[in-house]
Amino acid sequence: MTTMDELILSDDEIYQLTHYRRPALQLRALKLLGIPALRLHDNTVRVLRMHLIHPSAASAAPAPQRKSARR
């Protein structure tokens, strides 16, 4: 059985990815890398490990446009 620590990146791993310690800058760097991340209520950043292992799982297909929006 997997534990929560195995599912999310540690603070040090997020620092290695972004080279920032501040959550706002970490979120901005992760967004530029195309990695989804969340800021929790205690001002920490959480990244699911699956988004690094299987990046295609994080990307969603573009939403279809209606004919009225295409004009």
Residue, then its C-alpha position, 0 to 999 in steps of 0.5 A: m500500500t502506498t503512503m501519502d509521502e510516496l504520492i507527493l513531492s517533498d519540499d526538497e524535491i520541489y526546490q530542486l525542480t524550481h530553485y525557489r523556496r517561496p511558494a508563489l515563485q514555486l507555483r509560477a515556475l511549476k506553471l511554466l514547466g506545465i506541472p499542475a500544483l496546489r497551494l495549501h492553506d498552510n502556504t505550502v505547495r503540493v505536487l503529485r508525483m504522477h504528474l512528473i512520471h506520466p506528464s500526459a495524464a496531467s494534460a487535458a484535451p482542449a475543450p470543443q468550441r461551439k460554432s458561434a464561438r468560432r466566428 
